């Protein structure tokens, strides 16, 4: 079990070297904006 924790620890440390956004850069999620929010305010 300790070996698995060591491997995970090394992977996390390696990912951290690239910066905070590097690990989630390829998994970005941009939700679709509802139509009522996309329309310009008529007032």
N, C-alpha and C positions, 0 to 999 in steps of 0.2 A: 504494500500500500504506500510505503514511503517513496518508492521509485515513481509511482504514478504522480504523486504530489510534486516531486522534484521536476518531472517532465512538464507538468502543467505550469509550475512556477517559472521555469525557463522560457516557456512559450509566452507567458504573460510579460515577462521582463523584456523579451525580444520585441514584442509588439509595442511595448511602451517606449522603446527607443525611437520609434518612428513618429511619435507624437500622439496626442489625444484623439485626433480625428481619423487617424490612419486605420484603426481597426474597424470603424463603422463606415468608412468612405464608400466601400463597394456595396454596402447594405442600406443605402439611403432610401428613405421612403417619403414621398411627397404625396399626401392625400389630395384628392380632387376637391376643389373649392365648390361649395354649393352654388347654384345659379343665383340665388337671392343675394349672395355676398359678392358675386362677380359683377352684378349690374351696378352702374353708377347711381348714386342717390339723385333723385329727380328734384329735390328741394334746392 
